Structures are given as C-alpha cells and as structure tokens.
Amino acid sequence: MVNNGSPLAMLDVINSVENILTIREGQIQCYVKDAATGEWIPQPVVPQMPAPAAALATFAVPVASAASAALAAHGCKRVILLNHPDNTGRIWVGGAGVTAASGIPLEPGQSQELSIGDTSAICAIAEVDTEPLIVAYLV
C-alpha cells in the first residue's frame, strides 16, 4: 500500500497494521487489533528494569573457539554484548553449552541486549580464537 500524502491513504495504512507500538511519555505501549471488532486493545506493559541502574560497568573477554565458556560473574540488571568492531569472525552467545548452531550470532560490530541477573549465565564461543567480546552491564 502506498501513501500518496492524503490523510485517507495514511488512515488505510494505519488500519492495515495488526500491531502498533506508540511512545507516550518515554514508555512503549503495545496495542493489538481485535479481529472480531476491529478495535485496538492495549496490552499490559511489563517494565524491563523496575529500578534505575546505579552504575555502568564494562569488561572485555577473549572468547575461545574450541568450546563455549561462561562469562565472569557480575550481578546486573541488564547486559549489552558487543562483538568488537575490529574482530573478523562471528561470536555466538547463549546459555550453557552454546554452539554456532544454537547461539545468537553476533557479526563484528553487532550487539545484543539481554535482561539478566548475572553475566555468568551467558556463555560464548567464537569463530576466530580469542577475539574479544565487550560486555557492558548495568548494576
């Protein structure tokens, strides 16, 4: 569907969407369209971090290619994993025993954010031995 600039065309575009995200006062609210009535129903918003973080900390870890290994233990509220931009290979992250077949692949320069209570719950394995994974976490 193409919007030719008219309000009616824009209304058609909006009405054809099944899920809408709106931003209000810094909060994302999700709505789902009821197929039977055509009404938009607000969905409950679950806050990802109930209390603000006190500090941001970072560390880098060389990731082995032979077998997955857990990250060092640091209590946290949220973590961002970054495959260092200078790396040449992918790094896969996930739970215990993560592999290239089961993990989240991170290309060089790509990041993944997770809500997790401790960084040691995350394991990683690299395509190229000892390339660094940057870990930033909120405490």
C-alpha positions as a LaTeX table, in Angstrom:
\begin{tabular}{lrrr}
\hline
Residue & $x$ (\AA) & $y$ (\AA) & $z$ (\AA) \\
\hline
Met1 & 0.00 & 0.00 & 0.00 \\
Val2 & 1.36 & 3.41 & $-0.96$ \\
Asn3 & 0.66 & 6.63 & 0.88 \\
Asn4 & 0.21 & 9.39 & $-1.66$ \\
Gly5 & 0.22 & 12.04 & 1.05 \\
Ser6 & $-3.51$ & 12.12 & 1.72 \\
Pro7 & $-4.94$ & 11.67 & 5.23 \\
Leu8 & $-7.24$ & 8.91 & 3.92 \\
Ala9 & $-4.32$ & 6.96 & 2.47 \\
Met10 & $-2.49$ & 7.25 & 5.81 \\
Leu11 & $-5.60$ & 6.03 & 7.65 \\
Asp12 & $-5.70$ & 2.99 & 5.35 \\
Val13 & $-2.06$ & 2.25 & 6.17 \\
Ile14 & $-2.64$ & 2.53 & 9.92 \\
Asn15 & $-5.79$ & 0.40 & 9.83 \\
Ser16 & $-3.97$ & $-2.35$ & 7.93 \\
Val17 & $-1.38$ & $-2.81$ & 10.68 \\
Glu18 & $-2.01$ & $-5.66$ & 13.13 \\
Asn19 & 0.23 & $-4.43$ & 15.97 \\
Ile20 & 1.13 & $-0.84$ & 16.79 \\
Leu21 & 3.75 & 0.50 & 19.13 \\
Thr22 & 3.27 & 4.03 & 20.41 \\
Ile23 & 5.59 & 6.07 & 22.53 \\
Arg24 & 3.99 & 8.09 & 25.31 \\
Glu25 & 5.98 & 9.89 & 27.95 \\
Gly26 & 9.02 & 7.69 & 27.35 \\
Gln27 & 7.07 & 4.42 & 27.65 \\
Ile28 & 6.31 & 1.97 & 24.87 \\
Gln29 & 2.72 & 0.74 & 24.80 \\
Cys30 & 1.69 & $-2.15$ & 22.59 \\
Tyr31 & $-1.79$ & $-2.44$ & 21.05 \\
Val32 & $-3.27$ & $-5.46$ & 19.29 \\
Lys33 & $-6.16$ & $-5.17$ & 16.88 \\
Asp34 & $-9.13$ & $-7.40$ & 17.76 \\
Ala35 & $-10.02$ & $-9.19$ & 14.52 \\
Ala36 & $-13.67$ & $-9.59$ & 15.51 \\
Thr37 & $-14.42$ & $-5.99$ & 16.50 \\
Gly38 & $-11.65$ & $-4.07$ & 14.73 \\
Glu39 & $-10.85$ & $-2.25$ & 17.98 \\
Trp40 & $-7.33$ & $-1.63$ & 19.27 \\
Ile41 & $-6.77$ & $-3.30$ & 22.66 \\
Pro42 & $-3.90$ & $-2.04$ & 24.85 \\
Gln43 & $-1.60$ & $-4.77$ & 26.09 \\
Pro44 & $-0.01$ & $-4.71$ & 29.55 \\
Val45 & 3.45 & $-3.25$ & 29.65 \\
Val46 & 5.96 & $-5.16$ & 31.75 \\
Pro47 & 8.81 & $-2.89$ & 32.80 \\
Gln48 & 12.16 & $-4.42$ & 31.94 \\
Met49 & 14.03 & $-2.68$ & 34.73 \\
Pro50 & 11.91 & $-1.78$ & 37.79 \\
Ala51 & 14.57 & 0.39 & 39.39 \\
Pro52 & 17.12 & 2.63 & 37.72 \\
Ala53 & 20.63 & 1.29 & 37.46 \\
Ala54 & 23.23 & 2.66 & 39.85 \\
Ala55 & 26.25 & 2.27 & 37.56 \\
Leu56 & 27.50 & 1.07 & 34.20 \\
Ala57 & 30.50 & $-1.27$ & 34.12 \\
Thr58 & 32.33 & $-2.90$ & 31.22 \\
Phe59 & 34.88 & $-5.62$ & 30.60 \\
Ala60 & 36.33 & $-7.40$ & 27.59 \\
Val61 & 36.81 & $-11.14$ & 27.40 \\
Pro62 & 38.74 & $-13.12$ & 24.77 \\
Val63 & 36.38 & $-15.80$ & 23.50 \\
Ala64 & 37.72 & $-19.27$ & 22.69 \\
Ser65 & 36.77 & $-21.10$ & 19.51 \\
Ala66 & 37.29 & $-24.65$ & 20.85 \\
Ala67 & 34.44 & $-24.74$ & 23.39 \\
Ser68 & 31.91 & $-22.33$ & 24.87 \\
Ala69 & 32.74 & $-20.72$ & 28.19 \\
Ala70 & 30.74 & $-18.71$ & 30.70 \\
Leu71 & 31.48 & $-15.02$ & 31.21 \\
Ala72 & 32.88 & $-13.79$ & 34.52 \\
Ala73 & 30.27 & $-13.39$ & 37.26 \\
His74 & 28.91 & $-9.88$ & 37.78 \\
Gly75 & 25.45 & $-9.19$ & 39.22 \\
Cys76 & 23.48 & $-6.94$ & 36.89 \\
Lys77 & 20.07 & $-5.79$ & 35.73 \\
Arg78 & 20.80 & $-5.64$ & 32.03 \\
Val79 & 23.76 & $-6.51$ & 29.80 \\
Ile80 & 24.84 & $-5.50$ & 26.31 \\
Leu81 & 27.19 & $-7.85$ & 24.46 \\
Leu82 & 29.24 & $-6.39$ & 21.60 \\
Asn83 & 31.33 & $-8.35$ & 19.13 \\
His84 & 34.27 & $-5.94$ & 18.91 \\
Pro85 & 34.17 & $-3.99$ & 15.61 \\
Asp86 & 37.80 & $-4.94$ & 14.81 \\
Asn87 & 37.02 & $-8.68$ & 15.01 \\
Thr88 & 36.98 & $-10.75$ & 11.81 \\
Gly89 & 34.59 & $-13.54$ & 12.85 \\
Arg90 & 31.25 & $-14.15$ & 14.49 \\
Ile91 & 30.77 & $-14.74$ & 18.20 \\
Trp92 & 27.78 & $-16.79$ & 19.34 \\
Val93 & 26.21 & $-16.11$ & 22.74 \\
Gly94 & 23.63 & $-18.07$ & 24.70 \\
Gly95 & 23.21 & $-20.35$ & 27.68 \\
Ala96 & 25.41 & $-23.21$ & 28.87 \\
Gly97 & 26.84 & $-25.28$ & 26.02 \\
Val98 & 26.10 & $-22.67$ & 23.36 \\
Thr99 & 27.25 & $-23.59$ & 19.84 \\
Ala100 & 27.23 & $-21.97$ & 16.42 \\
Ala101 & 24.02 & $-23.89$ & 15.76 \\
Ser102 & 22.22 & $-22.86$ & 18.95 \\
Gly103 & 23.51 & $-19.40$ & 19.87 \\
Ile104 & 22.71 & $-15.84$ & 18.92 \\
Pro105 & 25.22 & $-14.94$ & 16.19 \\
Leu106 & 26.92 & $-11.57$ & 16.53 \\
Glu107 & 28.74 & $-10.23$ & 13.49 \\
Pro108 & 31.73 & $-7.91$ & 14.13 \\
Gly109 & 30.34 & $-4.62$ & 15.45 \\
Gln110 & 26.92 & $-6.12$ & 16.26 \\
Ser111 & 25.45 & $-6.08$ & 19.77 \\
Gln112 & 22.77 & $-7.93$ & 21.71 \\
Glu113 & 20.97 & $-6.63$ & 24.80 \\
Leu114 & 19.70 & $-9.02$ & 27.49 \\
Ser115 & 17.80 & $-8.56$ & 30.75 \\
Ile116 & 19.59 & $-10.94$ & 33.08 \\
Gly117 & 20.62 & $-11.07$ & 36.75 \\
Asp118 & 24.24 & $-12.21$ & 36.37 \\
Thr119 & 26.68 & $-12.16$ & 33.46 \\
Ser120 & 27.88 & $-15.69$ & 34.35 \\
Ala121 & 24.61 & $-17.07$ & 32.93 \\
Ile122 & 25.90 & $-16.10$ & 29.46 \\
Cys123 & 28.25 & $-18.37$ & 27.52 \\
Ala124 & 30.08 & $-17.54$ & 24.30 \\
Ile125 & 32.03 & $-19.28$ & 21.55 \\
Ala126 & 33.97 & $-17.59$ & 18.74 \\
Glu127 & 34.57 & $-18.32$ & 15.08 \\
Val128 & 38.13 & $-16.93$ & 15.43 \\
Asp129 & 40.00 & $-17.91$ & 18.59 \\
Thr130 & 40.48 & $-15.25$ & 21.30 \\
Glu131 & 38.67 & $-12.40$ & 19.57 \\
Pro132 & 37.21 & $-10.08$ & 22.23 \\
Leu133 & 33.61 & $-9.78$ & 23.33 \\
Ile134 & 32.84 & $-6.46$ & 25.01 \\
Val135 & 30.38 & $-6.75$ & 27.91 \\
Ala136 & 28.64 & $-3.66$ & 29.28 \\
Tyr137 & 26.30 & $-4.21$ & 32.21 \\
Leu138 & 24.08 & $-2.10$ & 34.43 \\
Val139 & 24.22 & $-2.68$ & 38.19 \\
\hline
\end{tabular}
